[in-house]
Amino acid sequence: MVVAVLRAIFFFALMLAAGSDARAISISYSFDSGAQDWALTGGTLTHQTSGGNPGGYLELKDTQSGSLFLAHAFSDLSGYNSGTLSFDARLVGNNGEANLSSFGQVTLLAGATSATLDFASNPSNANWTNYTAPLTAGAWGLSELNFLSLLTNVTEIRIALDAKNRLGDVTGFDNFTLAYDGETGNVPEPSTLALLLTALAGTLCCRYGRRGTQRNLAPSPDYS
């Protein structure tokens, strides 16, 4: 019986090791064919068919007092835990005013719960700049449990894109991406599970071997 169990464990471990490359996933918006359901609050949104990084991009003009942010609805992003969030930005129209420190703040919303990460500096008015942030609990200032709950129940992502004080500045936005490379995360990798199963099999072997030794060393009955 024990031998059969050990064989099954070793076979399962080999199967897991053979499939140890986790699946990489991503969500990407290149804006080559429109706004792709992104909505702007606090200004006017125009889709440009060229001049992006590359191809099309979104042009956001600050025309109202208050916050200027771009938003998109999402649901259950738990698969991107330990992945990355990234986007490209460029200052298309400079109104000559001072920079706003709130530019690039990204907020994950899940009902009344939210978390905000400020990781992007103000963009250049000459070149596209890529901004990348980790989707990890530590980076967002949450416990692992709370961050996973936020990702699981997320309803919207908002990005503050007002680069300059006062009105009139224009920001370009392109290539928003959520990515998980399949090499990190909160779920054990198949290769890790394979090692654990192998260790379990080794433990069973040792215990089985000790039992056999104890039986062999047991004193013979005295019939005298």
MOPEJO-V120667 format. One record per residue. N is the residue number from 1. RES is the residue in one letter. SS is DSSP state (H for helix, E for strand, - for the rest). BURIAL is I if it has 16 or more other C-alpha atoms within 10 Angstrom, else O. Layout:
# MOPEJO-V120667
n=[N/N]
res=[RES/RES]
ss=[SS/SS]
burial=[BURIAL/BURIAL]
This chain:
# MOPEJO-V120667
n=[1/2/3/4/5/6/7/8/9/10/11/12/13/14/15/16/17/18/19/20/21/22/23/24/25/26/27/28/29/30/31/32/33/34/35/36/37/38/39/40/41/42/43/44/45/46/47/48/49/50/51/52/53/54/55/56/57/58/59/60/61/62/63/64/65/66/67/68/69/70/71/72/73/74/75/76/77/78/79/80/81/82/83/84/85/86/87/88/89/90/91/92/93/94/95/96/97/98/99/100/101/102/103/104/105/106/107/108/109/110/111/112/113/114/115/116/117/118/119/120/121/122/123/124/125/126/127/128/129/130/131/132/133/134/135/136/137/138/139/140/141/142/143/144/145/146/147/148/149/150/151/152/153/154/155/156/157/158/159/160/161/162/163/164/165/166/167/168/169/170/171/172/173/174/175/176/177/178/179/180/181/182/183/184/185/186/187/188/189/190/191/192/193/194/195/196/197/198/199/200/201/202/203/204/205/206/207/208/209/210/211/212/213/214/215/216/217/218/219/220/221/222/223/224]
res=[M/V/V/A/V/L/R/A/I/F/F/F/A/L/M/L/A/A/G/S/D/A/R/A/I/S/I/S/Y/S/F/D/S/G/A/Q/D/W/A/L/T/G/G/T/L/T/H/Q/T/S/G/G/N/P/G/G/Y/L/E/L/K/D/T/Q/S/G/S/L/F/L/A/H/A/F/S/D/L/S/G/Y/N/S/G/T/L/S/F/D/A/R/L/V/G/N/N/G/E/A/N/L/S/S/F/G/Q/V/T/L/L/A/G/A/T/S/A/T/L/D/F/A/S/N/P/S/N/A/N/W/T/N/Y/T/A/P/L/T/A/G/A/W/G/L/S/E/L/N/F/L/S/L/L/T/N/V/T/E/I/R/I/A/L/D/A/K/N/R/L/G/D/V/T/G/F/D/N/F/T/L/A/Y/D/G/E/T/G/N/V/P/E/P/S/T/L/A/L/L/L/T/A/L/A/G/T/L/C/C/R/Y/G/R/R/G/T/Q/R/N/L/A/P/S/P/D/Y/S]
ss=[-/H/H/H/H/H/H/H/H/H/H/H/H/H/H/H/H/H/-/-/-/-/-/-/E/E/E/E/E/-/-/-/-/-/-/-/-/-/E/E/E/-/E/E/E/E/E/E/-/-/-/-/-/-/-/-/E/E/E/E/E/E/-/-/-/-/-/-/E/E/E/E/E/-/-/-/-/H/H/H/-/-/E/E/E/E/E/E/E/E/E/E/E/-/-/-/-/-/E/-/-/-/-/-/E/E/E/E/E/E/-/-/E/E/E/E/E/E/-/-/-/-/-/-/-/-/-/-/E/E/E/E/E/E/E/-/-/-/-/-/-/-/-/H/H/H/H/H/H/H/H/H/-/-/-/E/E/E/E/E/-/-/-/E/-/-/-/-/-/E/E/E/E/E/E/E/E/E/E/E/-/-/-/-/-/-/-/-/-/H/H/H/H/H/H/H/H/H/H/H/H/H/H/H/H/H/H/H/H/H/H/H/H/H/H/H/H/-/-/-/-/-/-/-]
burial=[O/O/O/O/O/I/O/O/I/I/O/I/I/I/O/I/I/O/O/I/O/O/O/O/O/O/O/O/I/I/I/I/O/I/I/O/O/I/O/I/I/I/I/O/I/O/I/I/O/O/O/I/I/O/O/I/I/I/I/I/I/I/I/O/O/O/O/I/I/I/I/O/O/O/O/O/I/I/I/I/I/I/I/I/I/I/I/I/I/I/I/I/I/O/O/O/O/O/O/O/O/I/I/I/I/I/I/I/I/I/O/O/O/I/O/I/I/I/O/I/I/I/I/O/I/O/O/I/I/I/I/I/I/I/I/I/I/O/O/I/O/O/O/O/O/O/I/I/I/I/I/I/I/I/I/I/I/I/I/I/I/I/I/I/I/I/I/I/I/I/I/I/I/I/I/I/I/I/I/I/I/I/O/O/I/O/O/O/I/I/I/O/I/I/O/O/I/I/O/O/I/O/O/I/O/O/O/O/O/O/O/O/O/O/O/O/O/O/O/O/O/O/O/O]
